[in-house]
Amino acid sequence: MSIIDVEEEGVQLLNSSRVPATATSTASPRRRHKLPSRAILIIILLALASFYHISSYSSPTATNSTTSQSTTNASLKSKLKSSTISFLRHTLFPLLRHPIHCLPHSAKPQNATIALSSIYYVKQNRWSPSTRGMYQLSEVNKAHFVQHNQHYVKEFYNGTRWSEENEHRLEKMGVGGTWAKPVYLKELMHNLTNSTVQQQQKKQQPRVDWILYMDSDAMIVNFDFDLRCILPPLSISVATNNNDNIAMVLSQDAESINTGSFLIRVNDYGREIVDAWAVGYNNGRVDDQDYLIGMFDGEGSLKKEYSKSEQNNERPRPKLQITRPCSLNSGGGIETPKGHWMPYFEGVYVKGDFAVHFFGRKDKLEQMKSVDDGGLGFFSR
């Protein structure tokens, strides 16, 4: 089976030394909150207090209460907790991040096509009911998004199927864990960029300008969110405004860039990024995300030692662009940056956001099942 076979079933920049400080950003400048900081703190404390009260709520029962009564009480607590969190996501949380609206009213979709891809690398003998359930739920969710947006989302490339077909080769290469992601994307990008227009037409493959990659623990919630609105504008000419080298669009969590969901441009610049990223599995680095972050300088450009553009002085180096988490990769709970007491509300999932990513959670499958009912988990870790 070809690598591009389709499964038939779907900011603000943080002051972190690990994040390119001046990377190109589509986020509007954060404005100072109109409410006094003391009022914000009171609102947060009241919300947390009410949440704690509901979580610990228990109806009085007799000493000899039956199991059915206990089950009823547990069900009531669960519904109250879910309703409270849903209420907060509709009211309080949006007010704690600015701008309140994820996309500016002036945002216009670019003339581009997107393909969606995901990979969940698990060795054949290590699938569990939980991991299998999470994978199936995630794949169906993504396939439905493609079907819902066929006017610009053209394909779903199944990286998990690719990893199963190439398991022995990956083991021989020494690729394990999350490093399968950049290795897979490298092969996918080479496949797409090497295909001529005639080959694509012969294979009935549509033109793809960008790949939206999403981890399997990320679920799309807002199927009407137009991802083309966060893409860099197409360049008119090299002499006026060349944006072709802006080849990667990512967002952040409380600590740094998060690679659980991102866009990569299907051109030579995008391929240059994934080529440099994929070789990192053999450099003694454990974390593919940290490795990617280290590839870019403070201007958001690929560092010289990773770039092939230095051979051609007229060719700019590939760049990344930072966008708001709400438009790509919202967190499934509330994170607090290390060394800070204020939660990172910019990254909290709010009704209307594109997707929610359950990174760092042990109850991923449970949360993914309840992703549509507003009862998402409260704290990430």
C-alpha positions, -999 to 999 in steps of 0.1 A, spaced: 0 0 0 13 34 -9 22 59 19 -6 82 7 -34 56 7 -64 69 25 -83 50 52 -118 45 39 -136 52 72 -117 109 83 -4 343 207 11 355 223 46 343 225 58 331 259 91 345 273 108 311 270 144 306 260 133 275 241 109 294 219 120 316 190 112 350 205 105 369 173 90 342 151 64 354 127 30 354 145 -6 357 132 -19 365 167 -31 400 174 -10 418 201 -24 410 235 -40 439 251 -41 447 288 -72 432 304 -98 458 312 -107 442 346 -84 449 375 -62 420 383 -77 417 418 -112 412 402 -98 386 379 -83 367 409 -116 369 428 -135 355 398 -110 326 395 -111 318 432 -149 318 432 -150 295 401 -125 271 416 -144 271 450 -177 263 433 -160 236 413 -145 221 445 -179 223 462 -196 204 434 -168 179 431 -171 171 468 -209 172 468 -227 142 483 -264 139 491 -272 129 527 -281 92 528 -290 69 555 -264 46 569 -280 16 552 -283 34 518 -284 10 489 -260 7 460 -285 23 437 -287 54 458 -249 57 457 -249 53 420 -275 80 417 -254 104 438 -223 96 417 -242 103 385 -256 136 399 -221 147 409 -207 138 375 -235 158 358 -230 188 380 -193 188 375 -197 185 337 -223 213 337 -200 236 357 -170 230 335 -191 236 304 -204 268 319 -169 280 326 -158 272 291 -186 293 277 -183 322 300 -153 328 322 -125 312 302 -131 332 270 -128 364 291 -95 354 305 -77 354 271 -73 382 246 -84 389 220 -116 370 231 -123 359 195 -99 333 183 -96 348 148 -98 386 140 -129 396 120 -106 407 92 -91 371 87 -97 358 53 -91 322 41 -62 318 17 -66 300 -16 -50 267 -5 -57 231 -1 -49 210 29 -45 173 36 -48 159 71 -25 132 86 -19 114 118 3 86 132 0 64 162 31 42 164 24 11 185 41 -22 179 17 -49 168 20 -70 200 16 -40 223 -19 -27 214 -42 -26 244 -80 -21 244 -74 15 256 -48 24 229 -69 7 202 -100 26 213 -82 59 214 -68 53 179 -101 43 164 -119 73 180 -93 97 167 -92 84 132 -130 85 128 -130 121 141 -104 132 116 -120 114 87 -153 131 95 -135 165 94 -122 158 59 -156 148 47 -172 179 62 -146 202 45 -141 186 11 -140 220 -6 -105 225 8 -94 195 29 -87 169 2 -72 138 17 -66 119 50 -32 102 50 -31 73 75 3 73 92 -6 46 116 -12 21 88 21 32 73 39 25 107 23 -10 108 35 -18 73 70 -4 81 74 -17 116 104 -39 109 122 -12 90 116 13 118 130 -11 143 161 -17 122 166 20 118 163 24 156 133 47 153 110 45 183 82 64 201 73 98 189 103 99 165 82 79 140 63 111 134 90 132 117 103 101 99 68 94 85 63 130 75 97 131 57 86 102 35 51 116 30 65 150 20 90 135 -5 62 115 -20 41 146 -25 67 170 -36 82 145 -61 49 139 -78 44 159 -110 11 173 -119 7 146 -146 14 119 -120 -11 134 -96 -37 135 -123 -30 100 -134 -33 87 -98 -63 110 -93 -44 127 -65 -56 163 -57 -31 191 -53 -21 196 -17 -5 228 -5 -3 221 32 -4 191 55 -23 194 88 -6 169 112 -24 160 144 -14 135 172 -39 108 179 -48 123 213 -60 155 196 -96 158 187 -112 182 163 -142 199 179 -152 228 156 -156 213 121 -165 248 107 -132 264 117 -115 274 85 -78 266 89 -70 286 57 -75 318 78 -43 311 98 -21 304 67 5 330 56 -7 350 26 4 337 -8 32 356 -23 25 377 -54 61 378 -66 95 371 -51 103 408 -55 73 421 -35 62 397 -8 77 362 -7 61 341 20 69 308 4 96 302 30 71 304 59 67 267 58 55 257 93 26 269 115 26 259 152 11 270 185 23 268 221 14 253 254 23 267 288 59 259 284 69 260 248 60 251 212 37 221 210 40 197 180 8 178 187 -9 198 159 7 219 132 7 228 95 36 221 72 38 235 37 42 210 8 71 226 -10 109 226 -9 110 247 23 86 224 42 106 194 30 138 210 42 123 213 77 111 177 80 144 164 65 164 181 92 139 171 119 138 134 109 175 128 112 173 138 149 163 103 160 199 92 154 215 121 173 209 109 208 181 132 215 151 117 233 124 143 226 115 150 190 97 182 201 127 197 219 148 188 189 125 207 165 125 237 188 163 238 188 164 238 150 151 274 148 168 307 158 154 337 176 140 350 144 120 319 137 143 308 108 158 274 104 194 276 118 222 276 93 235 242 104 202 226 95 194 246 64 204 238 28 196 274 18 231 286 27 243 270 -6 222 296 -24 225 331 -9 194 344 -28 172 317 -13 158 325 22 159 300 50 126 282 60 107 300 87 80 290 112 50 310 122 34 310 156 -4 311 159 -28 311 188 -36 277 205 -73 282 199 -68 280 162 -48 248 162 -40 230 194 -60 240 226 -52 221 258 -76 197 274 -71 213 308 -55 242 326 -17 244 327 4 266 349 39 275 336 68 264 358 77 290 382 44 309 379 12 309 398 -11 323 371 -26 296 349 -20 298 311 -56 306 301 -45 314 265 -41 277 260 -73 264 276 -99 249 253 -130 272 249 -162 266 230 -155 275 194 -118 265 193 -106 243 165 -93 213 184 -85 201 219 -53 181 227 -51 158 257 -14 158 261 0 147 295 -33 131 306 -37 96 318 -74 96 311 -71 104 274 -97 79 262 -123 89 287 -118 126 279 -119 120 241 -152 101 245 -167 131 263 -151 157 240 -185 168 227 -205 172 259 -186 201 275 -174 179 303 -137 180 295 -111 176 323 -102 206 344 -65 203 350 -40 190 325 -15 176 349 
